[in-house]
Amino acid sequence: MIIDQQFAKEVALDLLEINAVILRPDDPFTWSSGWNSPIYCDNRLTLRYPKIRKKIAQKFVEFISDKFPDVEVITGTATAGIPHAAFVAENMDLPMSYVRAKAKAYGLGNQIEGGIQKGEKTVVIEDLISTGGSAISVIEALQFVDVPVQAVLSIFTYGFDKAVNRFEEVGVPMHTLTNYATLIDVAIEHGYVDENQLETLSEWRQTPETWPN
């Protein structure tokens, strides 16, 4: 679910302007998964722009305060979600934790860092959701130690059905600042792509695993 429709357009334009999102429908990227894609997203670039990162953090803070006022800890996904979780936690004067992709093979062998306690309600901050796998792993790690996850919040999502279904299966709602459909609308409006490329961008969104075949 998009948190705020007007804000979704604003932040989509921000991402395009700083090249955090690049659209190349005629010269696709290859993701680490092997998928061909007309879009590449690197929201880490928002960290370079104080005005944008503050805008993102403030919208998260407003939404959490309104929808999840009893949250006790803000949790980031490693690694890209960590700084945004830190900004939010600082603004809300709350503890912060983060979850590694897997437990450390040394020391105490922690997977969850920051000292979150059993039973403490948390909201997870993620920078990008594609298939949802990394966020689901974080949810499962937290639920395993009896930490209730109230929601996952992301900066951007592709809106794949696979991800939507996975969040429904674990019973945790996912909310996003902006998404693929909004971004494409904004990209056309501001000349980042043209109408002739819209069909290509739509086809990829429907069958990303096999596109362009």
C-alpha positions as a Markdown table, in Angstrom:
| # | Residue | x | y | z |
|---|---|---|---|---|
| 1 | Met | 0.0 | 0.0 | 0.0 |
| 2 | Ile | 1.3 | 3.5 | -0.9 |
| 3 | Ile | 1.5 | 5.6 | 2.2 |
| 4 | Asp | 0.6 | 9.0 | 0.5 |
| 5 | Gln | -0.2 | 9.2 | -3.2 |
| 6 | Gln | 1.0 | 12.8 | -3.6 |
| 7 | Phe | 4.2 | 12.1 | -1.7 |
| 8 | Ala | 4.7 | 9.0 | -3.9 |
| 9 | Lys | 5.0 | 11.2 | -6.9 |
| 10 | Glu | 7.3 | 13.6 | -5.2 |
| 11 | Val | 9.8 | 11.0 | -4.0 |
| 12 | Ala | 9.6 | 9.1 | -7.4 |
| 13 | Leu | 10.8 | 12.3 | -9.0 |
| 14 | Asp | 13.5 | 12.7 | -6.4 |
| 15 | Leu | 14.8 | 9.2 | -7.1 |
| 16 | Leu | 14.8 | 9.8 | -10.9 |
| 17 | Glu | 16.6 | 13.2 | -10.5 |
| 18 | Ile | 19.5 | 11.8 | -8.4 |
| 19 | Asn | 19.8 | 8.6 | -10.5 |
| 20 | Ala | 18.8 | 6.4 | -7.6 |
| 21 | Val | 16.4 | 4.9 | -10.2 |
| 22 | Ile | 17.6 | 4.6 | -13.8 |
| 23 | Leu | 15.2 | 3.5 | -16.7 |
| 24 | Arg | 16.8 | 1.9 | -19.7 |
| 25 | Pro | 14.0 | 0.0 | -21.6 |
| 26 | Asp | 16.1 | -0.1 | -24.8 |
| 27 | Asp | 19.3 | -1.2 | -23.1 |
| 28 | Pro | 18.3 | -3.5 | -20.2 |
| 29 | Phe | 20.3 | -4.1 | -17.0 |
| 30 | Thr | 21.1 | -7.6 | -15.7 |
| 31 | Trp | 20.3 | -8.1 | -12.0 |
| 32 | Ser | 22.4 | -10.4 | -9.8 |
| 33 | Ser | 19.4 | -12.8 | -10.0 |
| 34 | Gly | 20.0 | -13.1 | -13.7 |
| 35 | Trp | 16.8 | -11.3 | -14.6 |
| 36 | Asn | 16.9 | -8.7 | -17.4 |
| 37 | Ser | 15.4 | -5.5 | -16.4 |
| 38 | Pro | 14.7 | -2.0 | -17.9 |
| 39 | Ile | 15.1 | -0.5 | -14.4 |
| 40 | Tyr | 17.9 | -0.3 | -11.8 |
| 41 | Cys | 17.3 | 1.0 | -8.3 |
| 42 | Asp | 20.0 | 2.0 | -5.8 |
| 43 | Asn | 18.3 | 3.9 | -3.0 |
| 44 | Arg | 21.7 | 4.2 | -1.1 |
| 45 | Leu | 22.2 | 7.3 | -3.3 |
| 46 | Thr | 19.5 | 9.1 | -1.2 |
| 47 | Leu | 22.1 | 9.2 | 1.6 |
| 48 | Arg | 24.1 | 11.7 | -0.3 |
| 49 | Tyr | 21.2 | 14.2 | -0.3 |
| 50 | Pro | 20.3 | 15.5 | 3.1 |
| 51 | Lys | 17.0 | 17.1 | 1.9 |
| 52 | Ile | 15.8 | 13.9 | 0.4 |
| 53 | Arg | 16.8 | 11.6 | 3.2 |
| 54 | Lys | 15.2 | 13.9 | 5.7 |
| 55 | Lys | 12.0 | 14.0 | 3.7 |
| 56 | Ile | 12.0 | 10.1 | 3.6 |
| 57 | Ala | 12.6 | 9.8 | 7.3 |
| 58 | Gln | 9.9 | 12.4 | 8.2 |
| 59 | Lys | 7.3 | 10.7 | 6.1 |
| 60 | Phe | 8.1 | 7.3 | 7.8 |
| 61 | Val | 8.0 | 9.0 | 11.2 |
| 62 | Glu | 4.6 | 10.6 | 10.5 |
| 63 | Phe | 3.1 | 7.3 | 9.2 |
| 64 | Ile | 4.5 | 5.2 | 12.1 |
| 65 | Ser | 3.3 | 7.7 | 14.7 |
| 66 | Asp | -0.2 | 7.7 | 13.2 |
| 67 | Lys | -0.6 | 4.0 | 12.4 |
| 68 | Phe | 1.7 | 2.3 | 15.0 |
| 69 | Pro | 1.8 | 4.6 | 18.0 |
| 70 | Asp | 2.8 | 1.8 | 20.3 |
| 71 | Val | 5.9 | 0.8 | 18.4 |
| 72 | Glu | 8.9 | 0.3 | 20.8 |
| 73 | Val | 11.8 | -0.4 | 18.4 |
| 74 | Ile | 12.7 | 0.6 | 14.9 |
| 75 | Thr | 14.5 | -2.2 | 12.9 |
| 76 | Gly | 16.5 | -1.8 | 9.8 |
| 77 | Thr | 17.3 | -4.5 | 7.2 |
| 78 | Ala | 21.0 | -5.0 | 6.5 |
| 79 | Thr | 22.5 | -3.2 | 4.9 |
| 80 | Ala | 20.6 | -0.5 | 3.0 |
| 81 | Gly | 17.8 | -0.2 | 5.5 |
| 82 | Ile | 20.1 | 0.5 | 8.4 |
| 83 | Pro | 20.7 | 4.3 | 7.9 |
| 84 | His | 17.0 | 5.0 | 7.2 |
| 85 | Ala | 16.0 | 3.1 | 10.3 |
| 86 | Ala | 18.6 | 5.1 | 12.3 |
| 87 | Phe | 17.2 | 8.4 | 11.0 |
| 88 | Val | 13.6 | 7.3 | 12.0 |
| 89 | Ala | 14.6 | 6.0 | 15.4 |
| 90 | Glu | 16.5 | 9.2 | 16.1 |
| 91 | Asn | 13.5 | 11.3 | 15.1 |
| 92 | Met | 11.2 | 9.2 | 17.3 |
| 93 | Asp | 13.6 | 8.9 | 20.2 |
| 94 | Leu | 13.3 | 5.1 | 20.0 |
| 95 | Pro | 15.8 | 2.2 | 20.3 |
| 96 | Met | 17.0 | 0.8 | 17.0 |
| 97 | Ser | 18.1 | -2.7 | 15.9 |
| 98 | Tyr | 19.0 | -4.3 | 12.6 |
| 99 | Val | 18.9 | -7.8 | 11.3 |
| 100 | Arg | 21.8 | -9.4 | 9.4 |
| 101 | Ala | 21.2 | -11.7 | 6.4 |
| 102 | Lys | 22.6 | -14.5 | 8.5 |
| 103 | Ala | 24.0 | -15.0 | 12.0 |
| 104 | Lys | 27.7 | -14.0 | 12.5 |
| 105 | Ala | 30.1 | -16.9 | 12.4 |
| 106 | Tyr | 32.2 | -15.4 | 15.2 |
| 107 | Gly | 31.7 | -13.8 | 18.6 |
| 108 | Leu | 28.2 | -14.2 | 20.0 |
| 109 | Gly | 26.9 | -15.3 | 16.7 |
| 110 | Asn | 24.2 | -12.6 | 16.6 |
| 111 | Gln | 21.9 | -12.1 | 13.7 |
| 112 | Ile | 19.8 | -9.4 | 15.4 |
| 113 | Glu | 21.9 | -6.5 | 16.6 |
| 114 | Gly | 21.0 | -3.6 | 18.9 |
| 115 | Gly | 19.4 | -5.5 | 21.8 |
| 116 | Ile | 15.8 | -5.7 | 20.8 |
| 117 | Gln | 13.9 | -7.5 | 23.6 |
| 118 | Lys | 11.3 | -10.3 | 23.4 |
| 119 | Gly | 7.8 | -9.0 | 23.1 |
| 120 | Glu | 8.9 | -5.5 | 21.9 |
| 121 | Lys | 6.8 | -4.2 | 19.0 |
| 122 | Thr | 8.8 | -3.2 | 16.0 |
| 123 | Val | 8.4 | -1.7 | 12.5 |
| 124 | Val | 11.0 | -2.8 | 9.9 |
| 125 | Ile | 12.5 | -0.3 | 7.5 |
| 126 | Glu | 13.6 | -1.5 | 4.1 |
| 127 | Asp | 15.0 | 0.5 | 1.2 |
| 128 | Leu | 13.7 | -1.6 | -1.7 |
| 129 | Ile | 11.4 | -4.6 | -2.1 |
| 130 | Ser | 11.5 | -6.8 | -5.2 |
| 131 | Thr | 10.5 | -10.3 | -4.5 |
| 132 | Gly | 10.3 | -9.6 | -0.7 |
| 133 | Gly | 12.8 | -12.3 | 0.2 |
| 134 | Ser | 15.2 | -10.2 | 2.3 |
| 135 | Ala | 12.4 | -8.5 | 4.3 |
| 136 | Ile | 10.6 | -11.8 | 4.9 |
| 137 | Ser | 13.9 | -13.3 | 6.3 |
| 138 | Val | 14.1 | -10.3 | 8.7 |
| 139 | Ile | 10.5 | -10.9 | 9.8 |
| 140 | Glu | 11.1 | -14.5 | 10.4 |
| 141 | Ala | 14.2 | -13.9 | 12.4 |
| 142 | Leu | 12.3 | -11.4 | 14.6 |
| 143 | Gln | 9.3 | -13.6 | 15.0 |
| 144 | Phe | 11.5 | -16.5 | 15.9 |
| 145 | Val | 12.6 | -14.6 | 19.1 |
| 146 | Asp | 9.0 | -13.5 | 19.8 |
| 147 | Val | 9.3 | -10.0 | 18.5 |
| 148 | Pro | 6.0 | -8.8 | 17.0 |
| 149 | Val | 6.5 | -7.1 | 13.6 |
| 150 | Gln | 3.8 | -4.6 | 13.1 |
| 151 | Ala | 4.7 | -3.7 | 9.5 |
| 152 | Val | 7.4 | -3.4 | 6.9 |
| 153 | Leu | 8.0 | 0.1 | 5.4 |
| 154 | Ser | 10.0 | 0.6 | 2.2 |
| 155 | Ile | 11.1 | 3.5 | 0.1 |
| 156 | Phe | 10.3 | 1.7 | -3.2 |
| 157 | Thr | 8.7 | -1.5 | -4.4 |
| 158 | Tyr | 8.3 | -3.1 | -7.8 |
| 159 | Gly | 4.9 | -4.4 | -6.7 |
| 160 | Phe | 5.4 | -8.0 | -7.8 |
| 161 | Asp | 2.6 | -10.3 | -6.9 |
| 162 | Lys | 5.1 | -12.7 | -5.5 |
| 163 | Ala | 6.1 | -10.2 | -2.9 |
| 164 | Val | 2.6 | -9.2 | -2.1 |
| 165 | Asn | 1.6 | -12.9 | -1.5 |
| 166 | Arg | 4.7 | -13.5 | 0.7 |
| 167 | Phe | 3.8 | -10.7 | 3.0 |
| 168 | Glu | 0.2 | -11.9 | 3.2 |
| 169 | Glu | 1.5 | -15.4 | 4.1 |
| 170 | Val | 3.5 | -14.1 | 7.1 |
| 171 | Gly | 0.7 | -11.8 | 8.2 |
| 172 | Val | 2.7 | -8.6 | 8.1 |
| 173 | Pro | 1.5 | -5.6 | 6.1 |
| 174 | Met | 3.8 | -3.8 | 3.7 |
| 175 | His | 3.6 | -0.1 | 3.1 |
| 176 | Thr | 5.8 | 1.9 | 0.6 |
| 177 | Leu | 6.6 | 5.5 | -0.1 |
| 178 | Thr | 6.4 | 4.9 | -3.9 |
| 179 | Asn | 6.2 | 2.1 | -6.4 |
| 180 | Tyr | 6.9 | 1.1 | -10.0 |
| 181 | Ala | 3.6 | 2.2 | -11.4 |
| 182 | Thr | 3.9 | 5.6 | -9.9 |
| 183 | Leu | 7.5 | 6.0 | -11.0 |
| 184 | Ile | 6.7 | 5.1 | -14.6 |
| 185 | Asp | 3.9 | 7.7 | -14.6 |
| 186 | Val | 6.2 | 10.4 | -13.2 |
| 187 | Ala | 9.0 | 9.3 | -15.6 |
| 188 | Ile | 6.7 | 9.8 | -18.6 |
| 189 | Glu | 5.4 | 13.1 | -17.3 |
| 190 | His | 8.9 | 14.5 | -16.9 |
| 191 | Gly | 10.5 | 13.1 | -20.0 |
| 192 | Tyr | 12.7 | 10.3 | -18.6 |
| 193 | Val | 11.0 | 7.8 | -20.9 |
| 194 | Asp | 8.4 | 8.3 | -23.7 |
| 195 | Glu | 5.0 | 6.9 | -24.5 |
| 196 | Asn | 6.6 | 4.5 | -27.1 |
| 197 | Gln | 8.6 | 2.8 | -24.3 |
| 198 | Leu | 5.6 | 2.3 | -22.0 |
| 199 | Glu | 4.6 | -1.0 | -23.5 |
| 200 | Thr | 8.1 | -2.4 | -22.9 |
| 201 | Leu | 8.1 | -1.2 | -19.3 |
| 202 | Ser | 4.6 | -2.8 | -18.7 |
| 203 | Glu | 5.6 | -6.1 | -20.3 |
| 204 | Trp | 8.6 | -6.4 | -18.0 |
| 205 | Arg | 6.5 | -5.7 | -14.9 |
| 206 | Gln | 4.2 | -8.6 | -15.9 |
| 207 | Thr | 6.8 | -11.3 | -16.6 |
| 208 | Pro | 10.1 | -10.1 | -15.0 |
| 209 | Glu | 11.6 | -13.6 | -14.7 |
| 210 | Thr | 11.4 | -14.3 | -18.5 |
| 211 | Trp | 11.4 | -10.8 | -20.0 |
| 212 | Pro | 12.2 | -10.0 | -22.9 |
| 213 | Asn | 11.5 | -13.5 | -24.2 |
